[in-house]
């Protein structure tokens, strides 16, 4: 049975006046949360039930970026608009102008991904809380160890996103006291601080390689391995490549994960948390509390609304009268990069050329297919359907494990034939022929085809700046286009986006990134 196992509910001020994610069994029932009525924390977090509230509260910010009540900053859009497969779109080039400015590598403190900062520092704060409450010892040793390691791994994940985008950020592992500021350190220092923390979580072996269905949505040992590889590869940290490769091989040998035979099914509701899925962020339409004015409450995702055509006439599983907002139209070049017979093309790109609807800026009639809207995906929503599609966001898939292993083999002097075997598994699932040998560029190409529209391409191009033998890199690909939309080129100074001016105003000790 495939169910949505992570729920998000509103709770009282003792849990930071926000929302918490709750893990349930296959019945999909909501956890009953009793209002603590202002008890001191030491008197409230005294049993596993209330401690679980604190832990699940730490998961809640995973859901916020697509729309947190202030801005639309879906992480997939954020990454893809800086890549080479999608345009920004929207009503005009001033609609969500921060995306248009980032797309053209001309962002500033007033046009950046401002709300990600607050979203993920909220997550870090909640993780710190959960770790502290677990240390009070009110539960079984196994429960408390799991709670601690889940919170520590989530905290690394939140910092990882801040590190990818902003680079040079404040870092702390215990919550702040007045004046609530922490020292801003460099991106290299962030990495140096995070890796021992992540390595400690992995070495504890507390988390399972894969959770059972009733606990799908929790971070796992496999998720930690994928996060480790992602960070090491993004940092071009060759000293840790052998360990990253060992983790990928251990994950492959575990038998807990495998490729879904159907590429299309990965992105269908029935394919959520399938054998290929290592980590997803779960969204629900049924019993949704999310609405205008309650953006951080339980519910679904707005991403399918963001990345779909406006005033749809009906058809292809999406009823007439639905209101897409026209962001992230796919480039024709993205569609054409797939060879005939590659089943990934028609899953990745939703081709509606020939359909009449209200065109918006940069419209190509080619749309994001993996998270395209379908009426079945918000049919149970009792609030605003635009905000509550049940499409889970896939973060790590087993296909990436195979491609990571292939790339790390080449980076560590391993067999190109063995690497080709991993790549061939991904290709053959796509309907393509196996290969007998691969280069770094071959693997980057396969990643491009496999993960197009999943928010990985831009960061692959950036990290490829430090990969010997790579020709697909940010400085060669992210250059002015032939349409007059992107007029600037990516440069090394663009690796870290500007900090929001509001954060600089709030803490004068923060230093703006050079951009």
C-alpha positions as CSV (number, residue, x, y, z in Angstrom):
1,X,0.0,0.0,0.0
2,X,1.4,3.4,-1.0
3,X,0.1,6.1,1.3
4,X,1.0,9.7,2.3
5,X,2.6,9.1,5.6
6,X,3.7,12.6,6.6
7,X,1.1,15.1,7.7
8,X,1.4,18.7,8.6
9,X,-0.9,20.2,11.3
10,X,-1.2,23.5,13.1
11,X,-0.3,23.5,16.7
12,X,-0.1,26.0,19.5
13,X,2.6,28.5,20.3
14,X,4.7,26.1,22.3
15,X,5.7,24.6,19.0
16,X,6.7,28.0,17.6
17,X,3.3,29.0,16.3
18,X,3.9,27.0,13.2
19,X,3.0,23.7,11.8
20,X,4.3,20.2,12.4
21,X,4.6,17.1,10.3
22,X,3.1,14.0,11.8
23,X,3.9,10.4,10.7
24,X,0.9,8.1,10.7
25,X,0.1,4.6,9.8
26,X,-1.5,3.5,6.5
27,X,-4.9,4.7,7.7
28,X,-3.8,8.3,6.9
29,X,-5.5,9.5,10.1
30,X,-4.3,12.7,11.6
31,X,-2.5,12.6,14.9
32,X,-4.5,14.2,17.7
33,X,-2.4,17.0,19.1
34,X,-3.5,18.3,22.5
35,X,-2.9,22.0,23.1
36,X,-0.3,22.1,25.9
37,X,-2.0,25.3,27.4
38,X,1.3,27.0,28.2
39,X,3.0,24.4,30.4
40,X,6.7,24.9,30.9
41,X,8.7,23.0,28.3
42,X,10.2,20.8,30.9
43,X,6.7,19.7,32.0
44,X,5.4,19.2,28.5
45,X,8.1,17.2,26.7
46,X,8.1,14.3,29.2
47,X,6.8,11.4,27.0
48,X,7.3,10.0,23.6
49,X,4.1,11.4,22.2
50,X,4.9,15.0,22.9
51,X,8.6,14.5,22.0
52,X,7.3,13.2,18.6
53,X,5.5,16.5,18.2
54,X,8.8,18.4,18.6
55,X,10.5,16.0,16.1
56,X,7.8,16.3,13.5
57,X,7.7,20.0,13.9
58,X,11.3,20.0,12.7
59,X,10.2,18.3,9.5
60,X,7.5,20.9,8.8
61,X,9.7,23.6,7.1
62,X,10.5,21.0,4.3
63,X,7.1,22.0,2.9
64,X,7.3,25.8,3.1
65,X,9.4,27.0,0.2
66,X,6.9,26.6,-2.6
67,X,4.8,29.2,-0.9
68,X,5.4,30.3,2.7
69,X,2.8,33.2,2.7
70,X,5.5,35.7,1.6
71,X,7.0,34.4,-1.7
72,X,6.8,31.5,-4.1
73,X,10.2,29.9,-3.8
74,X,9.7,26.3,-4.8
75,X,13.1,24.8,-4.8
76,X,12.7,23.2,-8.2
77,X,11.8,26.5,-9.8
78,X,14.6,28.3,-7.9
79,X,17.2,25.9,-9.4
80,X,15.8,25.4,-12.8
81,X,15.4,29.1,-13.7
82,X,19.2,29.4,-13.3
83,X,19.8,26.4,-15.5
84,X,19.4,25.8,-19.2
85,X,16.2,23.8,-19.6
86,X,13.4,26.2,-18.7
87,X,12.4,29.8,-19.0
88,X,11.0,31.8,-16.0
89,X,7.6,32.6,-17.6
90,X,4.7,34.1,-15.6
91,X,2.6,37.1,-16.6
92,X,5.6,39.2,-17.6
93,X,9.3,39.7,-16.8
94,X,8.2,41.6,-13.7
95,X,6.1,38.8,-12.3
96,X,8.0,37.3,-9.4
97,X,10.8,39.5,-10.5
98,X,13.4,37.9,-8.2
99,X,13.2,34.8,-10.4
100,X,13.8,36.8,-13.6
101,X,16.7,38.6,-12.1
102,X,18.3,35.4,-10.8
103,X,17.7,33.8,-14.3
104,X,19.8,36.6,-15.8
105,X,22.4,36.5,-13.1
106,X,21.7,40.1,-12.0
107,X,20.1,39.5,-8.6
108,X,20.6,41.9,-5.7
109,X,19.5,42.1,-2.1
110,X,16.0,43.1,-3.0
111,X,15.7,40.5,-5.7
112,X,16.9,37.2,-4.3
113,X,15.5,34.0,-2.7
114,X,14.8,36.0,0.5
115,X,12.3,33.7,2.2
116,X,14.5,30.5,2.0
117,X,16.6,32.1,4.7
118,X,13.8,32.3,7.2
119,X,12.2,29.0,6.2
120,X,15.4,26.9,6.7
121,X,16.7,28.7,9.7
122,X,13.3,28.0,11.2
123,X,14.0,24.3,10.4
124,X,17.4,24.5,12.1
125,X,15.9,26.1,15.2
126,X,13.3,23.3,15.4
127,X,15.9,20.7,15.0
128,X,18.0,22.2,17.8
129,X,14.9,22.2,20.0
130,X,14.2,18.5,19.2
131,X,17.8,17.5,20.0
132,X,17.6,19.4,23.3
133,X,14.3,17.8,24.3
134,X,15.6,14.4,23.4
135,X,18.5,14.9,25.8
136,X,16.1,15.2,28.7
137,X,15.7,11.4,28.5
138,X,11.9,11.0,28.7
139,X,11.6,8.0,26.4
140,X,13.2,4.7,25.5
141,X,16.8,4.8,24.4
142,X,15.9,3.6,20.9
143,X,13.3,6.3,20.5
144,X,15.5,9.1,21.8
145,X,18.5,8.0,19.7
146,X,16.4,7.9,16.6
147,X,14.8,11.3,17.4
148,X,18.2,12.8,17.9
149,X,19.7,11.4,14.7
150,X,16.7,12.4,12.6
151,X,16.9,15.9,13.9
152,X,20.6,16.1,13.3
153,X,20.3,14.8,9.8
154,X,17.5,17.2,9.0
155,X,19.6,20.1,10.3
156,X,22.4,19.2,8.0
157,X,19.9,19.0,5.1
158,X,18.6,22.5,5.9
159,X,22.1,23.9,6.1
160,X,23.0,22.1,2.9
161,X,20.3,24.1,1.0
162,X,21.4,27.4,2.6
163,X,25.0,26.5,1.7
164,X,24.1,25.7,-1.9
165,X,22.4,29.0,-2.5
166,X,24.0,31.6,-0.1
167,X,27.3,29.9,0.6
168,X,28.5,32.3,3.4
169,X,25.9,32.1,6.2
170,X,25.7,32.1,10.0
171,X,26.2,28.8,11.6
172,X,25.2,27.4,15.0
173,X,24.2,24.1,16.5
174,X,22.5,25.4,19.6
175,X,19.7,28.0,19.5
176,X,20.7,31.6,19.9
177,X,20.1,33.9,22.8
178,X,19.8,37.7,22.6
179,X,20.7,39.4,20.4
180,X,20.0,36.3,18.3
181,X,22.8,36.6,15.9
182,X,25.6,34.1,15.0
183,X,28.9,34.6,13.3
184,X,28.7,34.4,9.5
185,X,31.4,32.0,8.2
186,X,32.5,31.2,4.7
187,X,31.0,28.5,2.4
188,X,34.2,26.4,2.9
189,X,33.9,26.7,6.7
190,X,30.2,25.7,6.5
191,X,31.2,22.6,4.7
192,X,34.0,21.9,7.2
193,X,31.5,22.2,10.0
194,X,28.7,20.1,8.5
195,X,30.7,17.1,7.3
196,X,31.8,15.9,10.8
197,X,28.1,16.3,11.9
198,X,26.9,14.3,9.0
199,X,29.6,11.7,9.4
200,X,28.6,11.3,13.1
201,X,25.0,10.6,12.1
202,X,26.1,8.0,9.6
203,X,28.5,6.4,12.0
204,X,25.8,6.0,14.6
205,X,24.0,3.5,12.4
206,X,20.8,4.4,14.3
207,X,18.7,5.2,11.3
208,X,17.5,2.3,9.0
209,X,18.6,2.1,5.4
210,X,14.9,2.3,4.6
211,X,11.9,3.0,6.8
212,X,8.8,0.8,6.6
213,X,5.7,2.1,4.8
214,X,4.1,3.5,8.0
215,X,7.2,5.8,8.5
216,X,7.9,6.8,4.9
217,X,8.9,10.4,5.0
218,X,11.5,10.2,7.7
219,X,15.1,10.7,6.9
220,X,17.1,7.5,6.7
221,X,20.6,6.1,6.5
222,X,20.2,6.0,2.7
223,X,19.2,9.6,2.6
224,X,22.3,10.4,4.7
225,X,24.5,8.6,2.2
226,X,22.9,10.6,-0.7
227,X,23.3,13.9,1.1
228,X,26.9,13.0,1.9
229,X,27.7,12.2,-1.8
230,X,25.9,15.4,-2.9
231,X,27.8,17.6,-0.6
232,X,31.2,16.0,-1.3
233,X,30.7,16.1,-5.0
234,X,29.4,19.7,-5.0
235,X,32.5,20.7,-2.9
236,X,34.8,18.8,-5.3
237,X,36.3,17.2,-2.2
238,X,38.4,14.5,-3.7
239,X,39.6,13.4,-0.2
240,X,36.1,12.1,0.5
241,X,35.4,10.6,-2.9
242,X,36.4,7.1,-1.9
243,X,34.1,7.2,1.1
244,X,31.2,8.6,-0.9
245,X,31.7,5.8,-3.5
246,X,31.7,3.2,-0.7
247,X,28.4,4.6,0.6
248,X,26.9,4.4,-2.9
249,X,28.1,0.8,-3.3
250,X,26.7,-0.1,0.1
251,X,23.4,1.4,-0.8
252,X,23.3,-0.5,-4.1
253,X,24.3,-3.8,-2.4
254,X,21.6,-3.4,0.3
255,X,18.8,-4.5,-2.0
256,X,16.5,-1.9,-0.4
257,X,16.3,0.2,-3.5
258,X,16.0,-0.5,-7.2
259,X,14.9,1.3,-10.4
260,X,11.2,1.6,-11.0
261,X,10.7,-0.3,-14.2
262,X,8.3,2.5,-15.3
263,X,9.9,5.9,-15.5
264,X,6.5,7.5,-15.8
265,X,5.2,5.8,-12.6
266,X,7.9,7.5,-10.5
267,X,6.0,10.8,-10.7
268,X,2.5,9.4,-10.4
269,X,0.7,9.2,-7.0
270,X,1.0,5.4,-7.1
271,X,4.7,5.7,-7.6
272,X,5.3,7.8,-4.5
273,X,7.7,6.1,-2.1
274,X,8.3,3.3,-4.6
275,X,11.4,1.2,-4.4
276,X,13.4,3.8,-6.3
277,X,12.5,6.6,-3.9
278,X,15.2,7.4,-1.3
279,X,13.7,10.6,0.0
280,X,10.6,12.6,-0.9
281,X,8.8,15.6,0.6
282,X,5.2,14.6,0.9
283,X,2.2,16.7,0.1
284,X,-1.5,15.9,0.6
285,X,-4.7,17.2,-0.9
286,X,-7.2,15.4,1.4
287,X,-8.0,17.1,4.7
288,X,-5.9,20.1,3.5
289,X,-5.8,23.0,5.9
290,X,-3.6,25.1,3.7
291,X,-5.4,28.1,2.2
292,X,-4.8,31.7,1.5
293,X,-3.8,33.1,4.8
294,X,-2.7,29.7,6.2
295,X,0.2,28.9,3.9
296,X,2.2,26.8,6.4
297,X,-0.7,24.6,7.4
298,X,-1.3,21.0,6.4
299,X,-1.9,20.4,2.7
300,X,-0.6,20.1,-0.8
301,X,1.9,21.8,-3.1
302,X,1.3,24.9,-5.3
303,X,4.1,23.8,-7.7
304,X,1.8,22.2,-10.3
305,X,-0.2,25.4,-10.4
306,X,3.0,27.5,-10.8
307,X,4.3,25.5,-13.7
308,X,1.3,25.0,-15.9
309,X,-0.6,26.9,-18.7
310,X,-3.1,29.5,-17.9
311,X,-6.9,29.1,-18.6
312,X,-6.6,25.5,-19.6
313,X,-9.5,24.4,-21.9
314,X,-9.7,20.9,-20.4
315,X,-8.2,17.6,-21.4
316,X,-5.2,15.4,-20.8
317,X,-6.4,14.7,-17.3
318,X,-6.8,18.3,-16.2
319,X,-10.4,19.7,-16.2
320,X,-11.5,22.8,-17.9
321,X,-11.3,26.1,-16.0
322,X,-8.1,25.2,-14.1
323,X,-5.8,28.1,-13.5
324,X,-2.1,27.6,-14.2
325,X,0.1,30.5,-13.6
326,X,2.5,30.0,-16.5
327,X,5.9,29.7,-14.8
328,X,8.7,27.5,-15.9
329,X,7.8,26.8,-19.6
330,X,10.3,24.3,-21.0
331,X,12.7,25.3,-23.7
332,X,12.4,23.7,-27.1
333,X,16.1,22.7,-26.7
334,X,15.2,20.7,-23.6
335,X,12.6,18.7,-25.5
336,X,14.9,18.2,-28.5
337,X,17.9,16.9,-26.4
338,X,16.1,13.5,-26.0
339,X,16.6,11.0,-28.7
340,X,13.6,9.2,-30.3
341,X,12.7,6.3,-28.1
342,X,13.9,7.9,-24.9
343,X,10.8,7.4,-22.7
344,X,12.0,10.2,-20.4
345,X,11.1,12.9,-22.9
346,X,7.4,12.7,-22.7
347,X,7.4,12.3,-19.0
348,X,9.7,15.2,-18.4
349,X,8.2,17.6,-21.0
350,X,4.4,18.0,-21.3
351,X,3.9,18.9,-24.9
352,X,0.7,20.8,-25.5
353,X,1.6,22.4,-28.9
354,X,-1.7,22.8,-30.8
355,X,-3.8,23.4,-27.7
356,X,-5.3,26.9,-27.3
357,X,-5.2,28.6,-24.0
358,X,-4.1,32.0,-22.6
359,X,-0.4,32.3,-23.4
360,X,1.9,34.0,-20.9
361,X,5.4,35.3,-21.0
362,X,8.0,33.1,-22.7
363,X,5.3,30.5,-23.4
364,X,6.5,27.6,-25.5
365,X,3.5,25.2,-25.2
366,X,6.0,22.9,-23.5
367,X,5.6,22.5,-19.8
368,X,7.1,20.7,-16.8
369,X,5.8,17.2,-17.1
370,X,7.0,15.5,-13.9
371,X,4.9,17.7,-11.7
372,X,2.2,18.7,-14.2
373,X,-1.2,19.3,-12.7
374,X,-3.9,16.6,-13.0
375,X,-7.4,16.9,-11.5
376,X,-7.1,13.6,-9.7
377,X,-4.2,15.1,-7.7
378,X,-6.3,17.7,-5.9
379,X,-9.8,16.2,-6.1
380,X,-10.1,15.6,-2.4
381,X,-9.0,19.1,-1.4
382,X,-11.6,21.0,0.8
383,X,-9.8,24.4,0.5
384,X,-8.2,26.2,-2.5
385,X,-7.3,23.6,-5.1
386,X,-4.6,25.7,-6.6
387,X,-2.6,25.4,-3.5
388,X,-3.1,21.8,-2.7
389,X,-1.9,19.3,-5.3
390,X,-0.7,16.1,-3.7
391,X,2.4,15.7,-5.9
392,X,5.3,14.7,-3.6
393,X,8.6,16.3,-4.4
394,X,11.3,13.7,-5.2
395,X,14.6,14.7,-3.6
396,X,16.8,11.6,-4.0
397,X,16.2,8.6,-6.3
398,X,18.1,5.3,-6.8
399,X,18.9,6.4,-10.3
400,X,21.1,9.1,-8.8
401,X,22.8,6.5,-6.6
402,X,23.8,4.6,-9.8
403,X,25.0,7.8,-11.6
404,X,26.9,9.0,-8.4
405,X,28.6,5.6,-8.2
406,X,29.6,5.8,-11.9
407,X,31.0,9.4,-11.6
408,X,32.8,8.6,-8.3
409,X,34.4,5.5,-9.9
410,X,35.9,7.7,-12.6
411,X,37.0,10.3,-10.1
412,X,38.8,7.7,-8.1
413,X,40.6,6.0,-11.0
414,X,38.1,3.1,-11.1
415,X,36.9,1.1,-14.0
416,X,35.1,2.9,-16.8
417,X,33.5,-0.4,-17.7
418,X,32.1,-0.8,-14.2
419,X,30.9,2.8,-14.3
420,X,29.3,2.1,-17.7
421,X,27.4,-0.7,-16.1
422,X,25.7,1.7,-13.6
423,X,25.0,4.2,-16.4
424,X,23.6,1.4,-18.6
425,X,21.0,0.5,-16.0
426,X,19.6,4.0,-16.1
427,X,19.8,4.1,-19.9
428,X,18.1,0.8,-20.4
429,X,15.2,1.8,-18.2
430,X,14.8,4.8,-20.5
431,X,14.6,2.5,-23.5
432,X,18.2,3.2,-24.7
433,X,21.1,0.9,-25.5
434,X,23.7,0.0,-22.9
435,X,27.1,1.4,-23.2
436,X,30.5,-0.3,-22.6
437,X,32.5,2.7,-21.4
438,X,31.7,6.3,-20.2
439,X,33.4,9.6,-19.6
440,X,32.6,12.3,-17.1
441,X,30.8,14.2,-19.8
442,X,28.8,11.1,-20.6
443,X,27.6,10.9,-17.0
444,X,26.8,14.6,-16.8
445,X,24.7,14.1,-20.0
446,X,22.9,11.2,-18.5
447,X,22.2,13.2,-15.4
448,X,20.8,16.0,-17.5
449,X,18.4,13.6,-19.3
450,X,17.4,11.7,-16.2
451,X,16.9,14.6,-13.7
452,X,15.7,17.4,-16.1
453,X,13.2,19.4,-14.1
454,X,14.2,18.1,-10.7
455,X,16.4,21.0,-9.7
456,X,19.8,19.3,-10.2
457,X,21.1,20.5,-13.5
458,X,22.2,24.0,-12.4
459,X,24.2,22.7,-9.5
460,X,25.8,20.0,-11.7
461,X,27.0,22.8,-14.1
462,X,28.3,24.8,-11.2
463,X,30.2,21.9,-9.6
464,X,31.5,20.8,-13.0
465,X,33.7,24.0,-13.0
466,X,35.9,22.0,-10.7
467,X,35.8,18.7,-12.6
468,X,38.7,17.8,-14.8
469,X,37.6,16.7,-18.2
470,X,34.1,18.2,-18.0
471,X,33.1,20.4,-20.9
472,X,29.5,20.9,-19.7
473,X,30.0,23.5,-17.0
474,X,28.4,26.8,-15.9
475,X,30.8,29.0,-17.8
476,X,30.3,27.2,-21.1
477,X,26.5,26.6,-20.9
478,X,25.0,29.4,-18.8
479,X,25.7,32.1,-21.4
480,X,23.5,34.5,-23.3
481,X,20.8,32.8,-25.4
482,X,19.7,33.4,-28.9
483,X,16.3,34.7,-27.8
484,X,17.4,37.8,-25.9
485,X,16.1,36.5,-22.6
486,X,19.4,35.8,-20.9
487,X,21.8,38.5,-21.7
488,X,24.4,37.8,-19.0
489,X,26.8,34.9,-18.4
490,X,27.4,32.9,-15.3
491,X,30.7,33.7,-13.6
492,X,32.4,32.3,-10.5
493,X,31.0,35.3,-8.4
494,X,27.5,34.0,-9.2
495,X,27.9,30.8,-7.3
496,X,26.4,32.3,-4.2
497,X,23.3,34.4,-4.6
498,X,22.8,37.7,-2.7
499,X,21.6,37.7,0.9
500,X,18.3,39.5,1.4
501,X,18.7,43.2,2.2
502,X,16.2,42.7,5.0
503,X,18.7,40.3,6.7
504,X,21.5,42.7,6.2
505,X,19.4,45.5,7.8
506,X,18.5,43.2,10.7
507,X,22.1,42.2,11.4
508,X,24.7,44.8,10.3
509,X,27.5,42.2,10.9
510,X,26.4,40.2,7.9
511,X,28.5,40.7,4.8
512,X,26.8,40.7,1.4
513,X,28.0,38.1,-1.1
514,X,29.9,39.5,-4.1
515,X,27.6,38.9,-7.1
